[in-house]
Amino acid sequence: MTTASAGAVSMPSDIQAPPRSLPKVVRRDRTISLLDAELYLAAVLDSADEPHIRSAYAYSNRPVRPRNPGIGLLLANGARAYLPVVHTARAGQDPGRRPFEQLQELF
């Protein structure tokens, strides 16, 4: 986990807050999109009522897609944390040997 201090503790303006209810993550074709996985994990963390987490958001839920997807956290003490997605793989598939090597949009 990477943390950095932040001057403000509000949600960055270019990111939509995840819904309080957990979004559906598995599609009809039994796949999961990377963005849906990020939104789901952000919603889980945001609704966990953990006093150290002020809010959580999907990094890819922005007008401009980030280089590395993941979950952003705004912490109660003003710090920020980033939880990157480093591997994705379908069931029975090798995720690759290096982080970020073959991130898939659907898995």
Secondary structure by P-SEA (a helix, b strand, c coil): cbbbbbcccccccccccccccccccccccccccaaaaaaaaaaaaaacccccccbbbbcccccccccbbbbbbbccccbbbbbcccccccccccccccccccccccc
